[in-house]
Amino acid sequence: MTTKYDVKRELKKCYAPKNTDWELVDIPELRFLAVDGHGDPNTTAAYRHAVEALYAVAYTAKFASKGDLGRDFVVGPLEGLWWADDMDDFLARLKDNWRWRLLINVPDWITDGMLEDAKRTALTKKNLPAIPDVRSETLHEGTSAQVLHIGSYDDETPILTRLHHEYLPANNLREAGLHHEIYLSDPRRTDPAKLRTILRQPVEARSRKTSEDDRHA
């Protein structure tokens, strides 16, 4: 019997890290279902609608893949790319100004045609408002700083501050993509102090000239 594809098993360094301080990891190209939005994830209906739509389409695609292709997969954890027009608003957790792209990983054999079929089927069954907004997204983040954060989402600020003000400068690195979070715990069933979240930041080497300019600024 063919083993189900499970991204957490296939890519343990990317989806099951144990390090609680920043380390570098190479992230391969991955395929996702995605929905974009903005606003406070705790209060905006758009966030809840996006989550519902992603899971509905992901599970519909899973069952279709198993039935039509004989290829099954474990639906990946919810993930999110986060940013703000002014990144100080992000670090200050001014959530009304946040922008986000919610993601769920799917295997690369889920084609755009299969995705559109899954959206139509899911919409017929559940009629969720954000299903038409679900699209495919391919990410190749490459070299990334990554850490396993244990605790409340609102307690991420110190470790993110350390990333930007200590870890990246000390390793001659700079940001090369959006802040990425992977939610390993269900917040509806988990004590906030025990939430497990992977924090990821794609990075690249800073040029020597940029580093020297920063030292003399």
N, C-alpha and C positions, 0 to 999 in steps of 0.2 A: 504494500500500500504506500502510495506517495506521501511523503511528509508535507504537512502544510508549510507554506512560506510564512515565516514569522520574523519581521525585521529586528525584533529585540534579540532573537537568537542568532540570526545571520550576521548582525553587526553589533556584537556585544560592546566593543569599545565606544561605539556611537550611541547606543541605546541602553546599555546597562553598565555605566561606569561606576566605580566605587570611590574615586578620588573626590575629596571634599575641599581641595584647593585647586587652583587653575592648573591645567595641563594641556598640552597641544595634542590634537588628534587629527587625522586626515579623513575628511568626510567625502565619500564617493558621490557620484551623481545619483539622485533619487527622484522618484516620481511621486506626486502627491495629488490629492483632491484639495482644492483651495477655495476660500471665500474671503473677500476683503471687506473691511469696515472701519469704523472709527467710533470713539467714545469710551466711556467708562464700562469695562466689562461686567462690573457688578450691578449696573443700573440700566444699561441700554438694552432694549429688546432685540436690537439687531445682532448683538453678540449671541444671545440665547438662540435666536433663529438660525444663525450661522452654524452653531454647534449641532443643532437638531438636524439641519439639512445635510451636513457632512456625514454624520453617522448613518442617516437614512440611505444616502446614495452609496456609501461605502459598503454597507451590509447588503444592499441590493446587488451591487457589483460582485460581491463575494459569492452570493448564492447563484448568480448567473454564471460566474466563472466555474464554480463547482459542477453545476448542472450541464453546461454547454461544452466546457473544455476538459472537465475532469481534473481541474487544477484549483486547489483550495488555498486560502490564506487566512491568517489571523489579522483582523482589522487592527491597524497600528494605533498607538496612543494619540490623543489630541496634541497638536503642536501649535505654536504661534510665533510669527515674526512680529516684532513690536518696534515702533518708532514714533517720533513726533516731528512736526515742522521745526520746532525748537527743541533740541535734544535735552536741554536743561529741564524742560517740562517732563520729560520721561524720567530722568534721574530724581526729580523732585516729586514724582508720582502724582502729577496733576492729570488725573486719568481722563478727565473730559477732553483733553487735548491729544490723547493717544490715538494712533492709527495702528491697525492690526491686520494681519493676514493669517487666518486660521487654516491649519493643514492636517490632513491624515494621510500617512504613507500608504501607497498601494503598490503591488508588484508592477514591473515594467510591461508585463503582458496585458495589462488592462489598457486597451487602446482607447483613443478618443471616441471611436464608434461605440465601444462597450460602455463608456462613460455616458454618452448621450442616451443610449438605451436604458441605462440604470436610472438616469434622471427622469425619463418619461415614466418608467414603471413606478418609481418612488413617488412621483408627483400624483399619479393616479391613485395610489394607495393611501398617501398621507396628506397630500395637498399642503405641504409646509411652504411658507412664503419665500424662503431663501433657496429652495431647490434650484430654481432657474439660474441663480448666481453661482452655483458650483461649477468650477472649471478645473482643467488640469494645469499643473505647475511642475516644472522640472527645476530642481536646485542642484548646483554643484558647488558646495561651500568650500571644499578643499581644506587647507590648513585652518584650524579653528582652535581657539582657547575654550576649554569646556570644564565644567565642574558639576558635581551633584550637590544641590542645595537641599537641606532638610530643614523644614520649617515653613512658616507662613509666607505667602507671596509678598506680603508687605514688609517682610524682614530681609528682602534681597538687596536693599540699598547698600549695606556695608560691603558685601562681597563684590557688587558691581563697581562700587567706588574704588575698591582695591584693584580690580581689573584695569580700570581706566587710568588710575593715578599711580599705580605701583607696578603691576605685572607687565603691562604692555610697554611702558617706558624702559623698565629694567631689561627687557628682552628685545629692545629695538624693534618693536612691532607697532602696527596701527590697525584700526578697524578697516575691514574690507567687505563689509556686508551688514545686514540687519541683525539686531539682537534676536536670538532664537531661544525659545523655551519649549521643553518637552515635558508633558504632565504625566508622571508615572502613577500618581494617586488620584482617586476619585474624591474631589473636595466635598461631595455630599455625604461621604461615609468615613472620612478620615479627619482625625484631630488636626487642626491647623499646624500644631507644633511638629507633627509627624509627616506632613506632606513632603513628597520626594519629587523634585523638579530638576531636570537637567537644564543648565544655563549654558548657552553656546554663543560664541562671537567669532565669526570668520575674521581672519587677520592676514596681514602681509608684512613683509619686512619694510621698515622705514629706510629711505635712502640716507646715505651718510651725510649728504649735504643738509637734508631736512633735520637730522639729529643735531648737527653742529649749529644750525640756525637756532634750534630750540634752546640749546645750551647758552647761546649768547643773547637770547631775547630778553 
